[in-house]
Amino acid sequence: MNLSLPEQELLNSARFCVIVPTYNNHKTLKKVLDSILEFTPNLIIVNDGSTDDTTEILKQYSQYTQIHHPKNIGKGRALRNGFRKAIELDFEYAITIDSDGQHFASDIPAFIAEIQNDPNSLLIGSRNMTQENVPKKSSFGNKFSNFWFWFETGIRLEDTQSGFRLYPLQLIPKRFYTNKFEFEIEVIVRSAWKGITVKNIPIQILYDPAERVSHFRPFKDFTRISILNTVLVINALLYIKPRDFFRRAKKKGFKKFFLEDILESSDSNFKKSAAIALGVFIGISPFWGFQTVLLFTFAALFRLNKVIAYLASNVSFPPFIPLIIYGSLKMGSFFVSADAPLVLDSSLTLDDIQKNATQYIVGSLTLATVSALLIGLLSYLLLTAFSTKNKTNVM
């Protein structure tokens, strides 16, 4: 292919290389490499312990950078080693292309053009998963991955599993914990947590059942991905989301943040009061250790303001905990058997509470429900009055 002068200038304007991880894709490897070389000679091939004719094929490309693993250790490790080599060679960006023939190297200029507009982005090629020959398991897996990526980062993407990507090498995390297919999830989630823009750009795709070989192991790899997502969700709920909340509040100023992001948010007064009620319920309920996880899960499920819900959940702030425990035990004493209720006096010990867990749990859930309904209703009335007053002042 003869590139036009503008295309050649575009490609020359970025310090990028193309990394091709490969494992037993001898049917399509040569075609993929030749198509890439029509656009750039900056090629890094990572042979991840292939046992077919890959090594023989790569002898034809000895002038290009190659990394050979003695045995197969996973796509994630292959990409990580490719990144390390690219950084050593002073490249700023790395485009990754799978060697199974599903990607078109002719989309490389689109990645470079997009990165010129937003130099600090991580770009993921978005495939048309509805076209002919796309396996149903790939389409389902992509939707599954898209959902968890949104839950963990708040970013909605159409494709989070495509291997055709552009990475800003100096910005992505330096250390990773996964080595196989799940690495491609870890790297985009943790990059988003660092503040890197992660977005899709449209690409072409070819699924040829006669040539394409997939090494994805449904049970093992799906289990790995599920474990990774569990860890990422817990991290997001317990650390990332609270961190981002306080960063936004500190940057804007807590008073301004409260007025603009909470009181003046686009949510209706009913949804704001529902978020407060949810926060109060979770804060008082006996789900110690899981309150933040549950809070953000239900806030996302019911599309409620997470900031408002999180603030309201601080009803369980440490100084208030003794009062909540006392109130829960007192409330529970009205529902448990007459010979079981715990006597609330100065002799109360932790052992007494443990022995009367039923009284505490029942009382805690009851207190949480009643408090959530009352505070939610009061919040709705106050917010409505505040909104009415503001409209009157404007008029």
N, C-alpha and C positions, 0 to 999 in steps of 0.2 A: 504494500500500500504506500503510495506517495502522499505524504502529508502536505497540506497547503501551508503557505508561509505563516499565516496567523496561528494555525494549529501548532506548528513547530515552535514558534515564539512563545506560545502559551506553555507548552511542555518544558521549554528551556527556562521559563521564569520561576520554576519551583524546584527546590532541591529534594527530589523524591526518588524513591526506588520502589520496585514491585517485589514483594515476597510471595513465593509460591511454596506452601507446605504440601508435600505429596507423600502418599503411602499407597502403594500397589494400584496406581492408576495408569499403567503403561499404555492402555488403549487410547487415552486422550492427552497424555502428558506432552508429547511432542507438538501436537496441534496447539495446545495452550501456550507453550513457551514461544513458539514461532509467532503466534499472534501478538504476544506482548512485545517481542523484539521489533515489531513494526512501529512501535511507539516510543520505546526507550531501551537503551542497553543496560540501564541500571537494574540489574536482575539479581535477586538472591533466592536460590533454590534450597529448600530444606528437605532432604530425603529422610523421612522418619522411619528408618529401618525397613525399607521395602524388601520384599522377598521375590518379586517378579522380575521383569526385564528393565526396571527403572534405572538401575546402576549402569547398564549398558547404554541406555538412551542418553543418560546424562554425560557420558563420555564425549558426545557430540557437542556439548556446551561447556567444555572445560575452561574456556576463557572467561566464563562468568562465575561469580561468587557462589560457592556451594558449601553446604553443611550436611554432613552425613552422620546420622545416628546409628550406632552398631545394632540397635534393636528398636522396635517400635515403643515409644514412650508417650505418645499422645499429641494431638493437634495443638493443644495449649502450650506444651513445652516446645514444640516446633516453632510456633509463632514467637514465643518469648526469646528463643535463641536467635530467630530472625531479627527481632527488634534490636537485640543487643549488638548484632553484627552491623545493622543499619546505622546505629548510633556511632559505632566505632568508625564507620566510613563517612561520618559527618553528614548524613542525610537528615533533613528536617521532617519529612513526612514519609510514611510507608503505606503503600497500597497493597492490600492482601487479596489474592485471587485463588480460589480453589482450583485444584488440578483435574477435577472430574468433568470439565468441559461445559459446565452449565453457564459460565459467565462469558461475556464478550469483552475482549480487550479494547474494542472500539469505544467503550464507555469511559476509558481512562481520562480522556480530555474533559469529560463532564465533571469528574472529581476535582481535577486541577482548576477548572474554571470556578467551581463552587468554593474551593478553599481560598481562592484569591479574594472573594467577597467576604469571607469570614475565616481568617487565618487560624483561629484558635478552636476550630470545630473538629469533632470526630464524626465522620460521615459514614453512613451505612447504606449500601445499595438496597433499594426497595423493589422487591420482585412482585410480579403479578401472579399471585398464588391461585388464581381462578382459571388460569389457562390450561390447555390440554396437556396431559401426561404428568401434571404436578401430583405427586403422591398425597393421598388424603392425610396420612400421618404427618407429612411435612407441614401441611396447612394447619392441622390441629395444633401441632407443636409450636408453630409460630404464634398462633393466637394465644396459647397458654403462656408463652414467653413474653409476649407483648403486655399481657395483663399484669404479670408480676413486675416487669420493668416499670410500668406506670405506678404500681402500688409502692415500689421501693424508691422511686425518684420523682414522681409527679409529672413525668414527661410521657406524652402519648406518641407512640411510633406505630407505623404500619408494618414494619419488618425489623425484628431484633435478632434474627438468626442468620441473615445473609452473611456469607463469608467474604463478600466483595466489599471492602471497607478502606477508608483512609484514616490513618492514625497520626495525630501530632506527637511525634516521638518524645519531645522534651516535656510535654505536659501530662501525659498519662502517668498513672502510678508507677513507681519504680520496682515495687515488690508485689508479687502475686502468690496465691495459695493453691491454685488449681492447675492441672496439667493436661486435661483432656478437653472434650467438646465444651464442657461447662465454662472453660476459660473465657470464651467469647461473650458469655453473660457477665462474668465477674468484671471484665475489663470495662465494659460500657457502663455498668452500674457504678462502679467506683470512680470512673472518670466523671460521670455526672455529679457524683457527690463532691468532687473537687471543684466543681463549677465550670467544667468544660461543656460547651454546647454539643449535644448529641442529637443528630437529626438525620433524616432519610433524604436520599435523592433517587429519582427513578432510574432503573437500569433494565436492560434486556435480560432474558433468561431462556435457556434451552434445556429441557429435560428429555434426553434421548435414552429410553429404556435399554436400547441395544448396547450402548457404550458406557453409560454412567454406572459407577460402582460406589455405593455408599457404605461407609464403615461405621455408621451409627448403630449402636447396639441398643435396641428399644428398652429392654429392662434395665440393664446396667447403667446406661448413660442417662436414662430418664430418672433413675434413682439418684444418681450423682447430682443432676440438675435440681431435683426436688430438695435434696439436702442443702445444696448451695443456696437456693431461694429461701429456705427456712432460716438459715444463718443471716442472709442479707435482710430479710424482713425484720428479724429481731433487732439487728443492728440499726436499721432505719428507724424503727419505732422507739427504741430506747436511747439512741444517741443522735442520729442524723437529723431527724425531724425536730426534736427539741433544740438541737444546736442551731439549725437554720432559723427557727422561730426567734430565738434570743438574738441572733445576729441581725435579723431584719429589724427587730424592735430597737436594738441598740443603735443601728445605723440611722434609722429614721428619728429616733428619740421616742422613749416609751409613751409619753403623753400623746404625741402626734400619731404614733403607731396605733394606740388604743382608739383614738378618735376616728382615724381614717380607715384603718383596716378592720376594725371591729364594729364600732357604732355605725359607721357610714358604708359598710360593705354592701354589696348588691343583694344579699340575701333578704328575704322578707322577715318581718318581725317574728312570725311564727317559727321560721327555720332557725333564727338566732336563739329564740327562747328554747327551742327543741335541742339545740346544741348545748345550751347551758344545762338543761335538764339531764342530757346524756352525761355531761361531765360530772354533775353532782351525783348521779346514780353510780357511775363507775368509781368515783372518788370514795364513796361511803361503803360500797359493796365489799364483801370479804374476799376479793380476788387479789390479795396482796402479792406483789411480784409480777402480776400480769396486767395490771391496770392500764399501763400505757399502751401495751399491745392491743388490748381489747378496745380501748378508747379510739385509737386511730383506725382500727378495723371497722368498728361500727360507724364511725364518722364518715369513712370512705363509702361504706355500704349504703348509708342513708343520705349521702351527699350533703353532710352538714359541715359547717365551718369548723375546721380542726383547731384553729387558734382559739376560738371561743370555748370549744369543748375542753381543750387542754387547760385553759385558765380556770374554768369552773371546776375541773377535777382536783384542783389544788385545795379543795375543801378538806382534803386529807393531809394538809401540810402538817409536819411533825407536831407542832404545839397543840393542834386540834385532835390528834389521834386519841389521847386519853378520853376526851369528851365523846368521840365517836364510839369508842369501845363501851364506855359507860352507857350511852344512849342505846346501843345495840343490845346490850345485855338486859337493860331495863325493858326495852320493847319486846325482846324474846321471852321475858318472864310471863308475859300475858298469853303466850301461845303454847308453851311446853307444859308437860304434866306437872301437877301441883307439887310432887315430891322432888322434882328435878331442878327448879329454878335456882340460880345462884344468888346468894345473899350478897347484896352490895354494901359492904362496910369496910372498915379499915383493915380487916383481916384478909381481904381479897388478894390472892396470889396468882401467878401465871399458871401454876398447876391446876388451880380451881377453874380457870378459864378453859384450859385444855380438856378437862374432864367434862365440861359443859359446852362442848363445841356446837352441839345442836341448838342450844339456846342462843348462842352468839350468832350463828349463821342465819337462823330464821329471823332473829331480831335485826341483824344487819341488813338483810335483803328487804325487810319490811320498812326499816328506817330509810333506806336508800330510795325505795319506791315513793314513799310518802314525801320525803324531802325533795325529790326530783320533780314531782307533780306540783308541789306548793311553790318551790322556787322558780320552776318553769313558768307557772301561771303568773306569779308576781313579776317576773322578768318581762313577760309579754305585755302586761299592763303598763309597766314603766316605759318600755320601748315604744309602745303605741302613744303614750302621753308625750314622750320626748319628741317623737316624729311629728305629732300634731302641733306641738309648741313651735318647732322649727318652721313648719309650713306657715303658721300664723305670723311669725316674725318676718318671714320672707315677704309675705303679702303686705 
